[in-house]
């Protein structure tokens, strides 16, 4: 009888341990004390590298150039006078192989005209005091649970400045500081396999980041990201609109999405706006969870932290991001290399592999996350046979007027199809403006019918 009771107790404990949400995170006070000393306030290495090609961090760029017009949403290049130190292409890439991702190498091998111009590294990302203060608190209180898919104890700062696993790095990316709210006008182009450039969509959009509201008692304390958009071009898509809302506890509260299609006069829930659903904005040349390098729930992947590495990534891309004409920056096979600035930076490397029983068109993915901004700077996607088929390069042009990091747009190259898409580009007549959050009533799905953004 006693043996039977002991067996039942053991079985009960096993069941509890299996189903209870396992919690990870929160570093010791000794580790947290490194922030602001050997580590920056958000967890990057304070010192430069041994070769001097990555400089020490000195606080980032917080002063706008003299030709910046406040409120315009167009940010002139503060490094316009700088020239490339050298260039890398298919002919000399073997000399720099250890600092190139496989995706960058693949682009050089596929396109003889593709090159990257390397500039002096400028660690421009800066943060307001409120983010610095809360990051220090988060270091000792933030935790992940539900297998890394949810977080608790984090607010208004980098949740895991000293990350211990891949999920923590990716949460830092998902919650990277871009301000409290942004409105922007952006364009999406596709260069097809004939080299023809096509405008797929242009839209006015608004993003809000309630996670960066210090008051946890507000109506949407569990929301970390919200976006709302209205399409104004091309003519066939005018007034298409939508709303997407992402929760901090993604495991128990999945993404909420609505779409309004004026041709059908129909407002509908859009649960398909996630994972590998083809993107509505770029006609399916990209997928929903590729925005900003990675966007949305991690539930289909095991996220393994590979480590840290020094690589060349697009950085301080003001000249490209705010260029006046699409024809200047978009070539037939790839972006015009003259416009894209690349620098050497340290990144966290995370490998995502598909979980057993899950489905996604990319069973394996690699994410290279910049240590200063926590933005994914390169994303690489592999097919079921293990071949690299897609390379994404988010373009980072920090908002020195806020200050905040800003992955201003992204280019995605399909290596199999020989085509690419440029998404969320604010050039030509576009802009990226940091503004104050809007009232909760503007997030009601019915406002899409009334074109709530305009």
C-alpha positions as CSV (number, residue, x, y, z in Angstrom):
1,X,0.0,0.0,0.0
2,X,2.8,2.4,0.9
3,X,4.6,1.6,-2.3
4,X,1.4,2.4,-4.3
5,X,1.0,5.8,-2.6
6,X,4.7,6.7,-3.2
7,X,4.2,5.7,-6.9
8,X,1.1,7.9,-7.2
9,X,3.0,10.9,-5.6
10,X,5.9,10.5,-8.0
11,X,3.6,10.3,-11.0
12,X,1.8,13.5,-9.8
13,X,5.0,15.3,-9.5
14,X,6.1,14.3,-13.0
15,X,2.8,15.5,-14.4
16,X,3.1,18.9,-12.6
17,X,6.7,19.3,-13.8
18,X,5.7,18.4,-17.4
19,X,2.8,20.8,-17.7
20,X,3.7,23.7,-15.4
21,X,5.2,26.6,-17.3
22,X,9.0,26.4,-16.7
23,X,10.4,29.9,-15.9
24,X,13.9,31.0,-17.0
25,X,15.7,34.3,-16.8
26,X,16.7,37.0,-14.3
27,X,20.5,37.3,-13.7
28,X,22.2,37.8,-10.4
29,X,23.0,41.2,-8.8
30,X,26.6,40.6,-9.6
31,X,25.9,40.1,-13.3
32,X,23.5,43.0,-13.5
33,X,26.2,45.2,-12.0
34,X,28.1,44.9,-15.3
35,X,25.6,47.1,-17.0
36,X,27.0,50.6,-17.5
37,X,30.5,49.3,-16.7
38,X,31.9,46.5,-18.8
39,X,28.6,46.3,-20.6
40,X,26.5,49.2,-22.0
41,X,23.3,50.0,-20.2
42,X,21.5,47.6,-22.6
43,X,24.0,44.8,-22.5
44,X,26.4,45.4,-25.4
45,X,30.2,45.2,-24.9
46,X,31.4,48.6,-23.9
47,X,34.9,48.1,-25.3
48,X,35.8,48.0,-28.9
49,X,37.5,45.0,-30.5
50,X,41.2,44.2,-30.3
51,X,41.9,45.3,-33.9
52,X,40.2,48.7,-33.2
53,X,37.8,48.2,-36.1
54,X,34.9,48.3,-33.7
55,X,35.2,51.3,-31.5
56,X,34.2,51.6,-27.8
57,X,30.6,52.6,-27.1
58,X,30.4,56.3,-26.1
59,X,26.7,56.9,-25.8
60,X,25.5,56.8,-29.4
61,X,24.4,59.6,-31.7
62,X,22.0,62.0,-30.0
63,X,22.6,65.2,-32.0
64,X,20.9,65.6,-35.3
65,X,22.9,67.1,-38.3
66,X,22.4,70.8,-39.0
67,X,20.3,70.0,-42.1
68,X,17.7,68.0,-40.3
69,X,14.2,69.5,-40.2
70,X,12.5,68.6,-36.9
71,X,9.2,66.8,-37.4
72,X,9.8,66.0,-41.1
73,X,10.4,62.3,-40.6
74,X,13.2,62.5,-43.0
75,X,16.7,62.0,-41.5
76,X,19.7,63.3,-43.4
77,X,22.9,61.2,-43.4
78,X,25.1,62.4,-40.5
79,X,28.0,60.6,-42.2
80,X,27.5,61.9,-45.8
81,X,31.1,63.0,-46.1
82,X,32.6,59.6,-45.3
83,X,34.0,57.4,-48.0
84,X,34.1,53.6,-48.0
85,X,37.3,52.0,-46.5
86,X,37.1,49.2,-48.9
87,X,34.7,47.0,-50.9
88,X,34.0,43.2,-50.9
89,X,32.7,41.3,-53.8
90,X,32.9,37.8,-55.4
91,X,36.6,38.3,-56.3
92,X,37.9,39.1,-52.8
93,X,35.3,37.7,-50.5
94,X,37.5,34.8,-49.4
95,X,39.8,37.3,-47.6
96,X,36.8,38.3,-45.4
97,X,35.0,35.0,-45.2
98,X,34.9,34.9,-41.4
99,X,33.1,38.2,-41.3
100,X,30.5,37.5,-43.9
101,X,27.3,35.5,-43.4
102,X,26.4,32.7,-45.7
103,X,23.7,34.8,-47.1
104,X,26.0,37.7,-48.0
105,X,28.4,35.2,-49.6
106,X,25.5,33.6,-51.6
107,X,24.6,37.0,-53.0
108,X,28.1,37.6,-54.2
109,X,28.3,34.2,-55.8
110,X,25.0,34.6,-57.6
111,X,25.3,38.2,-58.7
112,X,28.8,39.4,-60.0
113,X,27.5,43.0,-59.6
114,X,26.7,42.6,-55.9
115,X,29.2,44.1,-53.5
116,X,29.3,45.6,-50.1
117,X,31.1,48.9,-49.3
118,X,32.6,48.9,-45.8
119,X,32.6,52.1,-43.9
120,X,34.0,53.1,-40.5
121,X,31.9,51.6,-37.7
122,X,29.7,54.1,-36.0
123,X,27.9,52.9,-32.8
124,X,25.1,55.4,-33.2
125,X,22.3,53.7,-31.2
126,X,21.3,55.7,-28.2
127,X,18.5,55.4,-25.6
128,X,16.5,57.7,-23.4
129,X,17.1,57.6,-19.6
130,X,13.7,55.8,-19.0
131,X,14.8,52.8,-21.1
132,X,18.2,52.7,-19.4
133,X,16.6,52.8,-16.0
134,X,14.1,50.1,-16.7
135,X,16.6,47.8,-18.4
136,X,18.6,47.7,-15.2
137,X,15.5,46.6,-13.3
138,X,14.5,44.1,-16.0
139,X,17.9,42.4,-15.7
140,X,17.0,41.0,-12.3
141,X,13.3,40.6,-12.6
142,X,12.4,39.6,-16.2
143,X,11.8,35.9,-16.9
144,X,10.5,33.7,-19.8
145,X,8.0,31.0,-19.3
146,X,5.9,28.7,-21.5
147,X,9.1,27.4,-23.1
148,X,10.4,30.9,-23.9
149,X,7.2,32.0,-25.6
150,X,6.1,34.4,-22.9
151,X,7.8,36.9,-20.6
152,X,7.0,38.4,-17.2
153,X,8.6,41.0,-15.0
154,X,9.8,43.2,-17.9
155,X,8.6,46.7,-18.7
156,X,9.8,49.7,-20.7
157,X,13.3,48.5,-21.3
158,X,15.4,45.7,-22.8
159,X,14.0,42.6,-21.1
160,X,17.2,40.5,-21.1
161,X,20.3,42.7,-21.4
162,X,22.4,39.7,-20.4
163,X,20.7,36.9,-22.4
164,X,21.2,33.2,-21.6
165,X,19.3,31.6,-24.5
166,X,18.0,32.2,-28.0
167,X,14.5,33.1,-26.9
168,X,15.8,35.9,-24.7
169,X,17.8,37.3,-27.6
170,X,14.7,37.2,-29.8
171,X,12.5,38.8,-27.2
172,X,15.0,41.6,-27.0
173,X,14.6,42.0,-30.8
174,X,10.8,41.9,-30.7
175,X,10.7,44.6,-28.0
176,X,13.6,46.7,-29.3
177,X,13.1,50.4,-28.6
178,X,11.8,52.4,-31.5
179,X,10.0,55.1,-29.5
180,X,6.5,55.0,-27.9
181,X,4.7,55.4,-31.3
182,X,5.6,56.0,-35.0
183,X,3.6,57.1,-38.0
184,X,5.1,56.6,-41.4
185,X,4.5,56.6,-45.1
186,X,6.2,53.7,-46.9
187,X,6.5,51.9,-50.2
188,X,6.9,48.3,-51.2
189,X,8.5,47.3,-54.4
190,X,9.3,43.9,-56.1
191,X,12.0,43.4,-58.7
192,X,10.8,40.3,-60.6
193,X,13.1,37.8,-62.3
194,X,13.2,39.9,-65.4
195,X,14.6,42.8,-63.4
196,X,11.4,44.9,-63.7
197,X,10.6,47.1,-60.7
198,X,6.9,47.0,-59.6
199,X,5.2,49.1,-57.0
200,X,3.2,46.5,-55.0
201,X,1.8,48.8,-52.3
202,X,2.2,52.1,-50.6
203,X,0.6,52.9,-47.3
204,X,0.2,55.2,-44.4
205,X,0.8,53.3,-41.2
206,X,1.0,53.8,-37.4
207,X,2.8,51.7,-34.9
208,X,2.5,51.8,-31.1
209,X,4.6,50.1,-28.4
210,X,2.6,49.9,-25.2
211,X,5.4,47.8,-23.6
212,X,7.3,51.1,-23.3
213,X,4.6,52.6,-21.2
214,X,5.8,52.5,-17.6
215,X,2.2,52.4,-16.2
216,X,1.3,48.7,-16.1
217,X,-2.3,49.5,-15.1
218,X,-3.3,50.9,-18.5
219,X,-5.7,49.1,-20.7
220,X,-3.2,47.2,-22.8
221,X,-0.4,46.4,-20.4
222,X,0.0,42.9,-22.0
223,X,0.4,44.3,-25.5
224,X,4.0,45.0,-26.8
225,X,3.2,45.9,-30.4
226,X,0.3,47.4,-32.4
227,X,0.1,48.5,-36.0
228,X,-2.6,49.9,-38.2
229,X,-2.3,50.8,-41.9
230,X,-4.3,52.2,-44.9
231,X,-3.1,51.6,-48.5
232,X,-3.1,54.5,-50.9
233,X,-1.4,52.9,-54.0
234,X,-1.6,51.3,-56.5
235,X,-5.1,52.3,-57.4
236,X,-6.5,48.8,-57.3
237,X,-5.6,48.5,-53.6
238,X,-6.6,52.0,-52.4
239,X,-8.2,51.9,-48.9
240,X,-7.2,48.3,-48.1
241,X,-6.4,48.4,-44.4
242,X,-5.7,46.3,-41.3
243,X,-4.8,46.1,-37.7
244,X,-2.3,43.7,-35.9
245,X,-1.9,43.4,-32.2
246,X,0.7,41.3,-30.5
247,X,0.7,40.2,-26.8
248,X,3.6,39.7,-24.4
249,X,2.0,36.3,-23.5
250,X,1.9,34.9,-27.1
251,X,1.5,31.3,-26.0
252,X,-1.9,31.9,-24.3
253,X,-3.0,35.0,-26.2
254,X,-2.2,34.8,-29.9
255,X,-2.0,37.6,-32.4
256,X,-5.2,39.6,-33.1
257,X,-5.5,40.8,-36.7
258,X,-8.2,42.4,-38.8
259,X,-8.4,43.3,-42.5
260,X,-10.7,45.5,-44.4
261,X,-11.2,44.9,-48.1
262,X,-13.0,47.9,-49.7
263,X,-13.8,46.0,-52.9
264,X,-15.8,43.5,-50.9
265,X,-16.9,46.1,-48.3
266,X,-15.9,43.5,-45.8
267,X,-14.2,43.7,-42.4
268,X,-12.9,40.4,-41.2
269,X,-10.7,38.7,-38.6
270,X,-7.4,37.7,-40.2
271,X,-5.8,35.0,-38.2
272,X,-3.7,34.1,-41.3
273,X,-1.6,37.2,-40.8
274,X,1.1,35.3,-39.1
275,X,4.0,32.7,-39.5
276,X,4.6,31.8,-43.2
277,X,1.4,33.3,-44.6
278,X,2.4,35.2,-47.7
279,X,2.7,38.9,-47.0
280,X,-0.2,41.1,-48.1
281,X,2.0,44.0,-48.8
282,X,4.6,42.5,-51.2
283,X,2.3,40.1,-53.1
284,X,3.7,37.0,-51.4
285,X,7.4,37.5,-52.2
286,X,7.9,37.6,-48.4
287,X,6.0,36.0,-45.5
288,X,4.4,37.6,-42.4
289,X,7.0,36.7,-39.8
290,X,9.9,38.2,-41.8
291,X,9.0,41.8,-41.1
292,X,11.9,43.5,-39.2
293,X,14.0,40.3,-39.7
294,X,11.5,38.3,-37.5
295,X,8.1,39.3,-36.2
296,X,5.5,37.5,-34.2
297,X,5.4,34.3,-32.2
298,X,8.3,31.9,-31.9
299,X,6.1,28.9,-31.1
300,X,7.1,26.9,-34.1
301,X,10.8,27.0,-33.5
302,X,13.5,25.9,-31.1
303,X,15.6,29.1,-30.7
304,X,19.2,28.1,-30.0
305,X,21.8,30.7,-29.0
306,X,24.9,30.0,-31.1
307,X,27.0,32.8,-29.6
308,X,28.5,36.2,-30.6
309,X,30.3,37.1,-33.8
310,X,31.8,40.1,-35.6
311,X,30.2,40.5,-39.1
312,X,29.5,43.1,-41.7
313,X,25.9,44.3,-41.7
314,X,23.9,47.1,-43.2
315,X,24.1,50.0,-40.7
316,X,23.4,53.7,-40.6
317,X,21.7,53.4,-43.9
318,X,20.4,57.0,-44.0
319,X,21.4,57.6,-47.6
320,X,19.5,54.5,-48.8
321,X,16.5,54.7,-46.4
322,X,15.6,58.3,-47.3
323,X,16.8,58.4,-50.9
324,X,14.7,60.6,-53.2
325,X,14.1,58.3,-56.1
326,X,13.5,54.5,-56.3
327,X,15.4,54.2,-59.6
328,X,18.6,55.4,-57.9
329,X,18.5,52.7,-55.2
330,X,16.8,49.7,-56.9
331,X,18.8,47.7,-59.4
332,X,17.3,44.9,-61.6
333,X,18.8,42.1,-59.4
334,X,19.7,43.8,-56.1
335,X,19.9,47.2,-54.5
336,X,22.4,49.7,-55.9
337,X,25.6,49.0,-53.8
338,X,26.5,52.7,-54.0
339,X,23.7,53.6,-51.7
340,X,24.0,50.9,-49.0
341,X,26.4,51.4,-46.1
342,X,27.9,48.4,-44.4
343,X,29.8,48.3,-41.1
344,X,31.5,45.8,-38.8
345,X,29.4,45.1,-35.7
346,X,29.1,42.4,-33.0
347,X,25.9,40.3,-33.3
348,X,24.2,37.6,-31.4
349,X,23.6,34.6,-33.6
350,X,20.4,32.6,-33.0
351,X,19.4,29.4,-34.9
352,X,15.8,28.6,-35.2
353,X,14.9,25.0,-36.0
354,X,11.4,23.7,-36.6
355,X,9.8,21.9,-33.7
356,X,8.6,18.4,-34.1
357,X,5.0,18.4,-35.3
358,X,5.1,22.0,-36.5
359,X,5.0,23.3,-40.0
360,X,6.7,26.2,-41.7
361,X,8.2,26.7,-45.2
362,X,11.5,27.4,-43.6
363,X,12.5,24.5,-41.3
364,X,15.8,26.3,-40.4
365,X,16.5,30.0,-39.9
366,X,19.5,32.1,-38.7
367,X,19.1,35.5,-37.1
368,X,22.0,37.9,-36.6
369,X,21.0,40.5,-33.9
370,X,23.0,43.7,-33.4
371,X,24.3,44.0,-29.9
372,X,23.6,47.8,-29.6
373,X,20.1,48.0,-30.9
374,X,18.9,44.4,-30.5
375,X,17.5,44.5,-34.0
376,X,17.9,41.5,-36.3
377,X,20.3,42.8,-39.0
378,X,20.5,39.7,-41.2
379,X,18.0,36.8,-41.5
380,X,18.7,33.6,-43.5
381,X,16.1,31.0,-44.4
382,X,16.7,27.4,-45.4
383,X,14.3,25.0,-47.1
384,X,13.5,21.4,-46.2
385,X,16.5,20.1,-48.1
386,X,18.9,22.3,-46.1
387,X,19.5,24.8,-48.9
388,X,19.7,28.5,-48.3
389,X,16.9,30.1,-50.3
390,X,16.1,33.5,-48.8
391,X,18.3,36.3,-47.3
392,X,16.8,39.3,-45.5
393,X,18.7,42.5,-44.7
394,X,16.8,45.0,-42.5
395,X,18.3,48.5,-42.9
396,X,19.0,50.3,-39.7
397,X,19.0,54.1,-39.6
398,X,18.6,55.1,-35.9
399,X,16.3,58.0,-35.1
400,X,18.9,60.4,-33.6
401,X,16.1,62.9,-32.8
402,X,14.3,60.6,-30.3
403,X,16.8,58.8,-29.6
404,X,15.8,55.3,-30.7
405,X,16.9,52.4,-32.9
406,X,15.0,52.2,-36.2
407,X,15.0,49.3,-38.6
408,X,13.7,51.6,-41.3
409,X,13.0,49.1,-44.1
410,X,14.1,45.6,-45.3
411,X,15.2,44.0,-48.5
412,X,14.5,40.3,-49.0
413,X,16.4,38.3,-51.7
414,X,14.9,35.0,-53.1
415,X,17.9,33.1,-54.3
416,X,15.9,30.5,-56.1
417,X,13.6,32.8,-58.0
418,X,16.2,35.5,-58.7
419,X,14.0,38.3,-57.5
420,X,13.8,40.6,-54.5
421,X,11.4,42.8,-52.6
422,X,12.0,46.1,-50.8
423,X,9.6,46.5,-48.0
424,X,8.7,49.5,-45.8
425,X,10.9,51.9,-47.7
426,X,10.3,55.5,-46.5
427,X,12.2,57.1,-49.5
428,X,10.7,59.4,-52.2
429,X,7.7,61.1,-50.5
430,X,7.8,58.9,-47.4
431,X,8.8,59.5,-43.8
432,X,9.2,58.0,-40.3
433,X,7.9,60.3,-37.5
434,X,8.0,59.6,-33.8
435,X,4.7,60.7,-32.2
436,X,2.7,60.3,-29.1
437,X,0.4,57.3,-28.6
438,X,-3.2,57.6,-29.9
439,X,-6.4,57.0,-27.9
440,X,-7.6,53.4,-27.5
441,X,-10.8,54.1,-29.5
442,X,-8.6,54.3,-32.7
443,X,-7.8,50.6,-32.3
444,X,-11.4,49.4,-32.7
445,X,-11.6,47.3,-35.9
446,X,-14.6,49.4,-37.1
447,X,-12.3,52.4,-37.6
448,X,-10.8,50.6,-40.6
449,X,-14.0,51.1,-42.5
450,X,-13.9,54.8,-41.7
451,X,-10.2,55.1,-42.7
452,X,-9.2,55.9,-39.1
453,X,-5.6,56.7,-39.9
454,X,-6.2,59.6,-42.2
